[in-house]
Amino acid sequence: FRDVNVTPKPQQRPLPVYMGGQSKPAVRRAAKHGCHLLPSSTTDFVLVPFYHNALREYGRDPAHYRIKTFRPLYCCEDRERGWNEVKEHWLYQHNWYRRWYREAGDSNAPELDNADDLPRSSYIVGTPDDCERAIRELQRDLPFDEFIFWAYPPGFPVERATRSIELFAREVAPRFR
């Protein structure tokens, strides 16, 4: 790009570039272009060895590349009450993504009519102990360097999202230091 001014200026040099993807071609593309990887945490193949092998094929050292992953997360005092508070908002988001993938020709999966049909394993909802346990299990299954969570689904009350983030920051994040 030319004549683009980005502020604030990045502190890291060089600026790490992450490429998202959850298919083997997307992971190969990240390796080809020398990008760090941001896969979906629900990727269903052995991602890390595949990515590392692809990096080596392109003459890159996997030790110089990082993997981040993400998952929607709602940290709360009660797992079931929390799920009931947030599930309709994640259903809305889920269905929009399904539409976008269908329109792009990447999927023919139908939308869901009922939030209780969402795959609960794709979301982290619960107490600080539940959240810690889920992140550690995820890290065991998909070794990653950094974890990001989606804390504010469309239409969700800001106060509840803020409460979740604060609870996570106070009680879960310190367990990973």
C-alpha positions as CSV (number, residue, x, y, z in Angstrom):
1,F,0.0,0.0,0.0
2,R,1.1,3.5,-0.6
3,D,0.3,6.7,1.2
4,V,-1.2,4.9,4.2
5,N,-0.6,6.2,7.7
6,V,-1.3,3.6,10.4
7,T,-1.5,4.9,14.0
8,P,-0.5,4.1,16.7
9,K,2.8,3.0,15.2
10,P,3.6,-0.7,15.9
11,Q,6.2,-1.4,18.6
12,Q,7.3,-4.7,17.1
13,R,9.9,-4.9,14.3
14,P,9.2,-6.6,12.1
15,L,5.5,-6.5,12.6
16,P,4.3,-10.2,12.9
17,V,1.7,-11.1,10.3
18,Y,-0.7,-13.8,11.1
19,M,-2.8,-15.6,8.4
20,G,-6.0,-17.3,9.5
21,G,-7.3,-20.5,8.1
22,Q,-8.7,-23.9,9.0
23,S,-8.0,-25.9,5.8
24,K,-4.8,-27.5,4.7
25,P,-4.5,-25.2,1.7
26,A,-4.9,-22.2,4.0
27,V,-2.2,-23.5,6.3
28,R,0.1,-24.2,3.4
29,R,-0.5,-20.6,2.1
30,A,0.5,-19.2,5.5
31,A,3.7,-21.2,5.4
32,K,4.5,-20.2,1.8
33,H,4.2,-16.5,2.6
34,G,6.1,-16.8,5.9
35,C,3.1,-15.9,8.1
36,H,2.4,-16.9,11.6
37,L,-0.8,-18.9,11.9
38,L,-4.2,-18.1,13.4
39,P,-6.3,-21.2,12.9
40,S,-9.8,-21.9,14.2
41,S,-9.6,-23.8,17.4
42,T,-12.1,-26.3,15.9
43,T,-9.7,-27.4,13.1
44,D,-10.2,-31.1,12.6
45,F,-6.7,-32.3,11.4
46,V,-3.3,-32.5,13.0
47,L,-2.5,-28.8,12.4
48,V,0.8,-28.1,14.1
49,P,2.9,-30.8,12.5
50,F,1.3,-30.0,9.1
51,Y,2.1,-26.3,9.5
52,H,5.7,-27.0,10.6
53,N,6.3,-29.4,7.7
54,A,4.9,-26.9,5.3
55,L,7.3,-24.2,6.7
56,R,10.2,-26.6,6.3
57,E,9.2,-27.3,2.7
58,Y,9.4,-23.5,2.0
59,G,12.8,-23.3,3.7
60,R,11.6,-21.8,6.9
61,D,12.5,-22.7,10.5
62,P,9.3,-23.5,12.5
63,A,11.0,-22.2,15.7
64,H,10.6,-18.7,14.3
65,Y,6.8,-18.9,13.8
66,R,4.0,-18.7,16.3
67,I,0.5,-20.1,16.4
68,K,-2.4,-18.2,18.0
69,T,-5.9,-19.6,18.3
70,F,-9.2,-18.3,19.4
71,R,-12.6,-19.4,20.8
72,P,-15.7,-17.5,22.0
73,L,-15.5,-17.3,25.8
74,Y,-17.8,-16.2,28.5
75,C,-16.4,-16.3,32.0
76,C,-19.2,-16.2,34.6
77,E,-20.2,-17.5,38.0
78,D,-22.5,-20.3,36.8
79,R,-21.9,-22.3,33.6
80,E,-25.6,-23.1,32.8
81,R,-26.9,-19.6,33.6
82,G,-24.0,-18.1,31.6
83,W,-24.8,-20.4,28.6
84,N,-28.4,-19.3,28.7
85,E,-27.3,-15.6,28.8
86,V,-25.1,-15.8,25.8
87,K,-26.3,-18.6,23.5
88,E,-28.8,-16.6,21.4
89,H,-26.1,-14.1,20.6
90,W,-23.7,-16.8,19.5
91,L,-26.5,-18.4,17.4
92,Y,-26.9,-15.1,15.6
93,Q,-23.2,-14.8,14.9
94,H,-23.0,-18.5,13.9
95,N,-25.7,-18.1,11.4
96,W,-24.2,-15.0,9.8
97,Y,-20.9,-16.9,9.3
98,R,-22.8,-19.8,7.8
99,R,-24.4,-17.4,5.3
100,W,-21.1,-15.8,4.4
101,Y,-19.4,-19.1,3.8
102,R,-22.4,-20.3,1.7
103,E,-22.4,-17.1,-0.4
104,A,-18.6,-17.5,-0.9
105,G,-19.1,-21.2,-2.0
106,D,-17.1,-22.5,0.9
107,S,-19.8,-24.4,2.6
108,N,-23.4,-25.7,2.2
109,A,-24.0,-26.1,5.9
110,P,-27.5,-24.9,6.9
111,E,-28.2,-22.3,9.5
112,L,-29.4,-23.4,12.9
113,D,-32.9,-22.6,14.2
114,N,-32.2,-23.3,17.9
115,A,-29.3,-22.1,20.0
116,D,-29.4,-25.4,21.9
117,D,-28.1,-27.0,18.6
118,L,-24.9,-25.0,18.7
119,P,-21.9,-27.2,19.3
120,R,-21.1,-26.3,22.9
121,S,-17.6,-27.7,22.6
122,S,-16.9,-24.8,20.2
123,Y,-17.5,-22.3,23.0
124,I,-16.0,-21.8,26.4
125,V,-18.6,-20.8,29.0
126,G,-18.3,-21.2,32.7
127,T,-16.6,-20.4,35.9
128,P,-12.9,-19.4,36.1
129,D,-12.1,-23.0,36.8
130,D,-14.1,-24.1,33.8
131,C,-12.4,-21.6,31.6
132,E,-8.9,-22.6,32.7
133,R,-9.6,-26.3,32.2
134,A,-11.1,-25.7,28.7
135,I,-8.1,-23.6,27.6
136,R,-5.6,-26.1,29.0
137,E,-7.5,-29.0,27.2
138,L,-7.5,-26.9,24.0
139,Q,-3.8,-26.2,24.3
140,R,-3.1,-29.9,24.7
141,D,-5.1,-30.8,21.6
142,L,-3.8,-27.8,19.4
143,P,-0.5,-26.6,20.8
144,F,-0.6,-22.9,20.4
145,D,1.6,-20.0,21.7
146,E,-1.1,-17.5,22.4
147,F,-4.9,-17.7,23.0
148,I,-7.4,-15.1,22.0
149,F,-11.0,-15.1,22.9
150,W,-14.1,-13.5,21.4
151,A,-15.7,-11.8,24.4
152,Y,-18.5,-9.7,22.9
153,P,-20.9,-11.4,20.5
154,P,-23.3,-9.3,18.5
155,G,-26.0,-7.7,20.5
156,F,-24.7,-9.0,23.9
157,P,-25.1,-6.5,26.7
158,V,-21.8,-4.5,27.2
159,E,-22.1,-4.8,31.0
160,R,-22.2,-8.6,30.9
161,A,-19.2,-8.8,28.4
162,T,-17.3,-6.4,30.6
163,R,-18.1,-8.5,33.7
164,S,-16.8,-11.6,31.9
165,I,-13.6,-9.9,30.8
166,E,-12.9,-8.6,34.2
167,L,-13.5,-11.9,35.9
168,F,-11.3,-13.6,33.3
169,A,-8.5,-11.0,33.8
170,R,-8.7,-11.3,37.6
171,E,-9.1,-15.0,38.1
172,V,-8.0,-16.9,34.9
173,A,-5.2,-15.0,33.2
174,P,-2.9,-15.1,36.2
175,R,-3.0,-18.9,36.1
176,F,-1.2,-18.8,32.8
177,R,1.7,-16.6,33.8
